[in-house]
Amino acid sequence: MCPIINKIKVVINMKTYNKIFNTFNKLIQTKSFDDITVLEICQKAHVSTSSFYRHYKDKYDVMNDNYKRILDQYMHSSQNHNFEDIFINLFKMSKELHYLKNAFDYTGINSLGDFIYQYSYNTVIDMCKIKNIQFEDKDLLLLDVFCGGASIMYQHYILGKYDLSPQRAGRILYQMFPEVFKVTW
């Protein structure tokens, strides 16, 4: 196939992908996650359902892609020098992105909380592999417990259960972070 046609297809795919993504972000600001449907996203984005499913598995996939983009942006920010900075900045970000409350309406498999747990766990493991840091099964168990608890704590923080500043919440979370993984930064 012609290279120019391939480039055009890539551009069209990115436009469709971004339309879906941006439409979801607009909807989640005013509606609960449970009330958003794939059909509604497609209609408001002016894309077909087949185009939607070419880019995403379901609405949970869009939500998780949304949060992954945010987390990736914060993980790679020049203002982060260690995990404590990341934790503080994520809590600050949650105060700015009010729509996250709506995204936490759904719990269970494919939920935002479940995604945060998986993403956090895999990110730390990947950073360890890059730096050739060895760890034992007990370390993985600690990380598992930490990431599970941290994702619930983060959800509760966003939902207003804790009256803590982002700095205080981030520092407390960092104090709980397993020592063996603090060196991965």
Secondary structure as the mmCIF struct_conf table of DSSP 4:
data_model
#
loop_
_struct_conf.conf_type_id
_struct_conf.id
_struct_conf.beg_label_comp_id
_struct_conf.beg_label_asym_id
_struct_conf.beg_label_seq_id
_struct_conf.end_label_comp_id
_struct_conf.end_label_asym_id
_struct_conf.end_label_seq_id
HELX_RH_AL_P HELX_RH_AL_P1 PRO A 3 THR A 30
BEND BEND1 LYS A 31 LYS A 31
HELX_RH_3T_P HELX_RH_3T_P1 PHE A 33 ASP A 35
HELX_RH_AL_P HELX_RH_AL_P2 VAL A 38 ALA A 45
TURN_TY1_P TURN_TY1_P1 HIS A 46 HIS A 46
HELX_RH_AL_P HELX_RH_AL_P3 THR A 49 HIS A 55
BEND BEND2 LYS A 57 ASP A 58
HELX_RH_AL_P HELX_RH_AL_P4 LYS A 59 MET A 75
TURN_TY1_P TURN_TY1_P2 HIS A 76 HIS A 76
TURN_TY1_P TURN_TY1_P3 SER A 78 GLN A 79
BEND BEND3 HIS A 81 ASN A 82
HELX_RH_AL_P HELX_RH_AL_P5 PHE A 83 GLU A 96
TURN_TY1_P TURN_TY1_P4 HIS A 98 TYR A 99
HELX_RH_AL_P HELX_RH_AL_P6 LEU A 100 ALA A 103
TURN_TY1_P TURN_TY1_P5 PHE A 104 ASP A 105
BEND BEND4 GLY A 108 GLY A 108
TURN_TY1_P TURN_TY1_P6 ILE A 109 ASN A 110
BEND BEND5 SER A 111 SER A 111
HELX_RH_AL_P HELX_RH_AL_P7 LEU A 112 ILE A 130
TURN_TY1_P TURN_TY1_P7 LYS A 131 ASN A 132
HELX_RH_AL_P HELX_RH_AL_P8 ASP A 137 ILE A 158
TURN_TY1_P TURN_TY1_P8 LEU A 159 GLY A 160
HELX_RH_AL_P HELX_RH_AL_P9 PRO A 166 MET A 176
BEND BEND6 PHE A 177 PHE A 177
HELX_RH_AL_P HELX_RH_AL_P10 GLU A 179 LYS A 182
TURN_TY1_P TURN_TY1_P9 VAL A 183 THR A 184
#
